[in-house]
Amino acid sequence: MTDQRVGLFFALPAIILLVGILGFPAVAAILQSFNVLWGSGDVPGIANYVQLAMDPQFWQAFRNTTLFVASTVSIHITLGLCVALLLNADVKGKWLFRVTAILPWTVPDVISGILWRFMFDPLAGFVNALLIALGLIGAPIDWLGDPQLAFAAVVFAEGWRGYPFIMLILLAGLQSIGQQQYEAAQLDGASTWQCFLHVTIPNLKPMLLVAAVLDLIWQARLFGLVFGMTSGGPGNATEVMPLLIYRNYFEFFNASYAASMAVVLAAVMLVFAVPYVRSSLRKEA
């Protein structure tokens, strides 16, 4: 028996378990979205998907999710890179900065949402108190009562909570760049900015791609922070796809319709994930 077959033999139980844990719910959701499972009484077919195409609440949640993902991933990449560069610098007390930078990521997303809801409270919130003390506003603002401000507040809160993950990936990438590359660039007369553009960024491209794809998938399925902070309000201003799926399943008891939404969301995420996986496998080969 070859080494490859031996490895496959020992990995087989884990593979079977993984397929069972991930594969069965996925297949069940697809079948349920077509009204095939659990004898709902509905005629099997694409009725749920036709309803989705004409559902304004679904499209509102889809737009919210798209804007939310684009905004938070951009913030995470930008802030994560800046903090990673700072933590990679040779400064005293660097360990303390690292611990502080990671703290937002240690808070569960639901708890983080509840904490930010209190901080954005119009009467007793820290945000209004700080802005009034600095003279930036003259009266309290109802951040979570205004549709546009509420969406911006949720994006801000998730931007703060999620950037440490990106920061850790990019920090690992920065520490893998050899100092001799910077020294060679400086000998050729490169400035600090030119070293960043022509040495740091090219070396970080694989890490940036990994971080962006993973973060995009995680942000598209984010539920806890939005649920804890606004519950999708005011109105549907901050309602994202996972929250709409949750409501249809657990509040409206429309399991097949919720399953069809979940299938659409998963399909959109696969559009971004599959090219990355194929590229990674091609590089390994």
Secondary structure, 3 states (H helix, E strand, C coil): CCHHHHHHHHHHHHHHHHHHHHHHHHHHHHHHHCCCCCCCCCCCCCHHHHHHHCCHHHHHHHHHHHHHHHHHHHHHHHHHHHHHHHHHCCCCCHHHHHHHHHHHHHCCHHHHHHHHHHHCCCCCCHHHHHHHHCCCCCCCCCCCCCHHHHHHHHHHHHHHHHHHHHHHHHHHHHHCCCHHHHHHHHHCCCCHHHHHHHHHHHHHHHHHHHHHHHHHHHHHCCCHHHHHHCCCCCCCCCCCHHHHHHHHHHHCCCHHHHHHHHHHHHHHHHHHHHHHHHHHHHHHC
